[in-house]
Amino acid sequence: MTAALPREHHWTATEIAPEHRADADAALDVLLDSALEPIVDMVLVARDGAYEALSHDGSVQFRRNDDGGFDVLHETGTNPLAEQSTDHRVGLAAELAALHPHRSANSYPFAFEQTAQLFDAPASPDLCVIHSARHNWEDQGGHLGEHGSIGLVQARAPWVIAGKGVRNLGVAPLAAKVVDVAPTLCELLGVAPYADGRHLSMQDGVARTDVLDPSARPAHVIGFLFDGTNSNVLYDMAARGEAPNVARLIEMGTAFGHGAMSALPTITLANHTSILTGAYPGHHGILNNAWYDRARGRQVITNSPATWPTAMETLEPGVETIFEAVRRTWPDSFTASVDEPCDSGSDYSTFHFFRRGEVPPIPKSPEGLPHVTERFVRPSKDYAWSSIIDHMGTEQATGVLRGHYRDESYPLPRFMWVNFTLTDAAMHEGGPHSEMAAASVRDSDARVGEILRTLEDRGVFDDCAFTLVADHGMEESDRTCNGDWDVALRDAGVKVRDEAYSFLYFGIDA
């Protein structure tokens, strides 16, 4: 890959205010009590010019150094972040052999970097609670599939890159970060870099030139996001012929066998934005599905049907998306964003219609729609709704690629991004190893196939490159391991505001 880029930005951690130190200490006493060990993996905090990860049996304190890395200052007991390798539990068999591991058997890739970037944000929490791999949020919906932690399976997203300008390595023993996706696609497209070598204005990732072929450059790049997809499951299904279009992409390029690690918190919109900007959540400003903005004195919610069209209003000024980088390089180019909330700078966007009050007609039912597994549509409202949304997204993508959608004509996009939601809904509800999850991959794969065939019909397939990635992984939880630390904090008299079941703020009314 490319060498580390020069450090343009010098971040300062947002630490706990002195007047809330006692509250934080009281909360830590509760969170790190042995009674909560089954659900609390560790707690992260910035204080005294350093970062800390504290668990029930040990802690580590670390600090950024002048070279852009980190120095460990102090350890007690068992360092909870000692294991940061990316090759743990690679492959479906390895994952199934060790479901929901204790932290002593888990890995937390890039954990120092993950922690520091979060506390760079002015709206970062006073404490960030990382839930255990076993924990099942029964009180918040009872999903069998969970994410949010920086534990390996929840953080590990699949990443495939294929087509013109990409080396054909198949499933390779490589690891990446989701913040590497945007600079890699910009390098692939030929986006003009800035003077310091970055392709995007606020870039934490690097261009993975090790998987690119510099002798060829595509005219068009098409990106697919399978929300909330377990990497081991997807690669296994592709290998067994159950996801033939994903398999086709892998055969045409490279799949990162160890995955692309999503950013803390390993949550939807924070990582959609990281993928399309190359910046961490603590730097691009979309911190979580919900958080508290101290400066404005208000709660921010981004990941809901009501707020998706306007979610990018909280993007930090000056943060650049791939759409904007393409336009900066080729002012006359056309880009398209399908069902993607991080659409800043795109020429076509699903959410342009919503913002104009021109919502496209939505089918009342998924019955009769192509690529819909009826077995799960009937009992699952989420499966039904996501099937409708992804069908509409496929209609939009294929229409735009054919040159005509909803009485409008469009040129071929230099860059198109298509977000699919069904995999997240199914892997949450059924768990990543369920038949429901497998059905969602098959349905989504078939929709990808429609888009690939459209490009073939236009005669431009061979001049295209493709990428497929997820915003985070998905880990099977233990239904018997539930509970909510809010209850324990409240019972202990600790006054705290908990946003998105992980971000704790003191001195703010709940």
N, C-alpha and C positions, 0 to 999 in steps of 0.2 A: 504494500500500500504506500501512499505518499507519506513523506516524513511529517512529523508534527508541525503544524502551522505556528507562526510566531504569535505570541500572546498579545492581542490588541487591547483586550479589556482586562482591567484589574478589578476583581470583584471584592466587595466587602460583605462579610456575613451579617445578616440581620439577627442580632442576639436578643435573648430575653431581657426585657427592661428590668432594671434593678428592683423596681417596686413589685415585680411579679416573681422574683426568685423564690420566695417562700412558698407561693402557690405551686410553682413548678416542682419544688422539692417534695411537697406534700403529694402531688400527683404521681411523681416517680415512686414514692414509697408504696402507693397503691398498685401502680401498674407493674412494678417489679416484685410484688409479693408472690409467693409460690402459688397462691390460689388462682392467679391469673396466667400462670405459665402456659397452660394448654392453649390459650388464645392469643397471648401477647408474645411475639417472637423477640422483639427488641424495641427500644425507643431511641430516636435520634434527636439531637439537640445541638445548638450552636451557643457557646458561652465562653467567656474568658479567652477570646481570641483563637478558639479552636473548635473542633467538632467532636462529638462523642456519640458512640453507639453503646447503649447500656442494655444488658440482658439480665436474666435471673441468676446467671452463674458467671458473669464477668463483664468487662467493659473495655473499650479502647478509645483513647483520645488521640486525635491526629490534626495536622495543620498543613495547609498549602505551603509549598516551598517556592523559591524564586525560579525554579526550572519548570514550573507548571505541574509538578508531581505532588506527592504528599509524604510527610514524615510522621511516623508514629511517635507520639510523645510519652504515652504511658499506657500500660495495660494492667488490668486486675483480673485475677481468675482466668477464665477462658475467653479469649478475644472472640467476640461473635462474628467479626468480619475477617477472620484469619483466612478462610477459604474463599477465594474469588475466581477460581478456575471456571472456564466456559465449557469444558468437556465432560462435566458430570451428567449422568443420566441421558446421554445421547442415544437416540433410538427408542422406539416404542417399548421393546422388551425391557430395557434398562429402567425406563420410567415405571412400568407396571410392576416391576420387581421391588420397588421402593416407593410406594404411594405415600403422600403427605409426610415427608421426613421431618424429624426433629432438626433444629438448626445445627446441631453437631454433625449431622450427615448431609447438610445442605450446602449450597454455594451461593455467593452473593457477588456476581461479576461487577467489576468497576465500582465497588461499593463506596469507596472514598469520594470518587468523582460524583457519583450519584447523590451522595449526601450533601456535598458542598454546593452543587448547583442549586439545590432546592432552597437552601438558606441564603442564597444570593438575592432572592426576590424580596422586595420590601414587604410584601404581603405574606411571606412565609409564616408557617405556624410557629408557636413557641416550642411545642413538642410535636414530633411526627411519630405516630405509633405504627409499627409494622406488625400486621397480624401473622399468626403462624400458618404454616402450610396446611395444617389440619383444619383450621378454623372454618366453620360454616356459619354464614350470617343468617341463621334461621329467623331471627327477629326482623331482618330486612329483606325477606323474600325467600330465604331457604334455597338459594342456588346451590346445586351440587358442584358446579364449576365456579372457581373463584380466581381473582387476580387482584392486583394492587400492591403486593409485596415485591421486593427486589430479589426474593428467592428465585433460583434459576428457572424453574418451570413456568412460574408466573411472569417472569421478565422475558423469557425466550420467545421471540417471534420468528416465524419462518421468513426467509428472504430469498427470492429467486430473481435473477436478472438474466435476460436472454435476448437473442436476436442479433441484428447487425451491430457490430462494434463491441461484442461481448465474447470473451474466451469461453470455449466449450470444455468445462471441467467436470460437469455432472454434479452429483452431490459431493462436495469437497469438505474436508475437515477444517473448515474456516469459521471464525466468529467475527461478528461486527456489532455495531450499535445502530439503533434506528436513526440516530443523528447523522450517520454516514450515508443514508439513502439520498438525501437531497444533493449534497456535493458530488456524489457519484453520478447521479443522473445529469447534473449540470455539466460535469466533465464529459460524459458520454455525448450529450447534445452539442457541446462546443460553446457553452455559455462563456462569455468574456469574464475572466477573473479580475478581481481587484488587484491593486498594486502589491498587496501582501500575500497574494496567492489564493485568497479565499474566493469562492464562487458566489457566496451569499453574504449579505451585510453583517449578520450576526450568526456566525458559523462555529459550532462546537465540534462537529464531525469532520471526517476527512474523506476525500475521494478515494474509493477503493480501486485504484488503478491496476491492482493485481488481478482483477477479474475482467478488465477491459482490453480490447484489441485496438491499439492506436492506429492501425492501418485502415480502419473502416469507421464511418460515422453515419448513424441513421438520420433520415430526414424527419422521422416521427418517433416519439417515445410514448408508449401507452402504459400507464400504471394501474394496477389493481390492488385494492386493500381488502383483505378478508378479515374483518373485525374479529378480535378475540379468538384467534385460531391457534390451537396447540400445534407446535412445529413438528413434533414427533408423529402425531396423528396424520397431519397433512402429507408429510414425506412418505409415510408408510402406505397411505391410500394411493398415492401416485405410483409407488413402486409396484403395488398389487393390481394396477389397472383400474382402480375405482375412481380416479380423478385423472382421466386421460388428457385433458387439456393442460392441467398443471404438469403432468408428466412430459407433455410435448415441450413446454417451456423449459423444463429442467434439461431435457435432451438437447435443446438449442443453446444452452448456456451453462450457468453455474447456480447451484443452490448452496447457501451457507449451512453446512450440516450442523454446526454448533449454534446456529441461529443469529439473529440480530437482537441485542438486548435493549428492551424498551427502558424509558427513563422513569425515575421515581417522581411521582407515584405511577405505577404501571396501570394507568387508567386511560380511558378512551380519548377524550379530546386533547388532553395534555400531549399524548403521543401522536395523534393525527397531526398536530401542529408541529411537533418535533420532526416528524418524517418529512413534512413539506417545507420546513424552514432550515433544517440542519442545526437547530438550536435546542438546548435543554428547556424544560418547562420554567425553571427558575430564571431563565434569560429571555424567553419569548413572551412570558406573562400569562399563559393559560396554565394555571398551576394545578388544576384538579377538575373534577366534575363540579365541585363547589368549594369555595373558600371565602375568607373574610378579608375585605379590602380595608385596612386600617385607615389609610389616607382619606378615603371617601366615606368611611363609617357605614359600610353596607356589605351585605352578603352578595356574592357573585355566583350565579348558577349558569353553567354553559351547556351541560350535556342533558338537554331535554328537548322534546319536539318543539316546545314554545320558544326556546332560546337558540337553537342551532342556526337559524338564519342570521342572527346578529352576534354570534359568539365571538367573532373576530374583532368586535369593538374593544375588547380588553387586550388585544395583541399590543405588545410594547411598541411605541413609535420607532420606526427605522428598521424593524424586523422584516426581512424580505422573504417572500415565498418563491418557489420555483417558477410560478406563473409570472411573477414580477421580474425575476432574473432573466427569463426568456424574453420578455418584452423589452427589458433594458438592452439586451444584446441585438434583438431583431425587432425593431419598433413596429413593423408591419405583420408580425407573426400572429397566429391565432391559437389560443389555448382554451381548454374546456375542463370544467370541474363538475363531475356528476355525483350528486348526493354527498358531497364533501363539504363540511362546515368550514374548513380552512381553505377558503376560496379566494382570498385577497389577491387582486390583480388578474383574475381569470376573465377571459372575454365572454365565455359562456359559463353559466353556473345554474344548477338547479335552484339555488336559493335566491338568484336574481328574481325569479318568478314570485317567490314568496315575499320578498322585500317590496315588490311592486304590487302586491295584492292580486297576482295572477296565478293562483295555485293550479297546476295541471290537474286534469280530471283524475281522481283516484278510484280505482276499482273498489266496489263494495265488498268483494269477496275474492279470495285467490282461486276459487273453483273455476276450472277451465283454462287457467293460465298455464303456459308451458313451464317445465322444469320445477314443478311443485310436488312434493311428496305428501299426498293427501292423508296418509296415515298419521302424520303429525300436525297437519293443518287443523283438523277437526278438534282435537283435545287441547291444542296450545294456541292461545291468542297471540303470543309473541311470535311463534313460528308463522302463523297466518299473516300477521301484520308485516313482518320482515320479508316474507315472500312477495307480498304486494309491492313493497318499497323497492326491493331488488329487481323485480320485474320491470317496474317503471324506470329504474336506472338503466337497465339493459336496453329498453326502448329508446331512451334518450341517447345513450352512447352509440347505438347502431344507427339511429337517425342522423345524428350529427356527422358520423363517419361516412354515411351515404351522401351527405350534403344537404339534407332537408329534414327539419323537425318542427312541428307545430307552425306550419305556414311560414317558416323562416328558412333561408338558405345559408349554408355555412361552408367555409373552406375546410380542407383537411387540417386538423390541428397539428402543430409542431409538438405540442405536449398535451396529453389528456390524462386525467386522473379519474378513476371510477371506484367508488366506495361501496362495498357490499356488507350488509348488516346481519344477514341470516346466521352466519357461523357463530357470532357472538351470542345471539339469542338462544340458539340450540345448545351450544356448549355450556352456557350458564345453566339452562334448565335441566338438561339431561346429564351434564357432565361431559368432559372431553372424550371419554371412552365409550360413550353410549351410541346406540343405533341412531338416536335423534341427531347427534353430532355428525355421524357419518353421512346421514341423509342430507344435512345442510351443506357438507362439503361437495357431495355429488350434485346437488341443485346449483350451487354456486359455480362449480366447475363447468356445468353445462351452459350457464350464462356467459362465462368467459369464452366458451367455444363459439357462441353466437357472434361475439365481438371479433374473434379471430377470423371467422368465416366472412364477416363483412369486409374486413381488410383484404382478404384474399379476393373477394368479388370485385373490389376496387382496383385490384392489381398492384397494391402497394405493400403487401405483407413483407416481401423480402427487403424492403427499405425501412423496416420498423425494428425498434428494440422494445422490449417489454420488461416490466418488473412486477413482482407480486410480493407483498409484504403484509404483515399484521401489525396492529398497534401495540399488542402485548400478547403474552401467552395465555394459557388457561390451565389451571390445576384442579384435579379432583379433590374435593374436600371430604371431611369425615362428618357425616350427618350427626354423629353423637357428640361432636365437639363444637358446641355453640355457646352463646353468651355474649354479653356486651359490656365492655369496660366502663361505659358511661354509668351503668348502674352502680358499679363498685365505687367509682369516683363520687357519685352523688351521695351514696350511703356514708362515705367518709367525710362528707361536708366540703368537698373540694368544688369550688365554683369555676367551671370551665365551659367553654363553647367548643363543641366537637363538630367540625365540618367534614362531610364525606367520610365519616367513620375512620378518620386517621389524623386530621389536622386539629390540634388542640390550641386554643387561644385563651389567654387569661385577661381579666379586666374588661371583658366584653359581655354584655347581657346575652344569655342563651336564647 
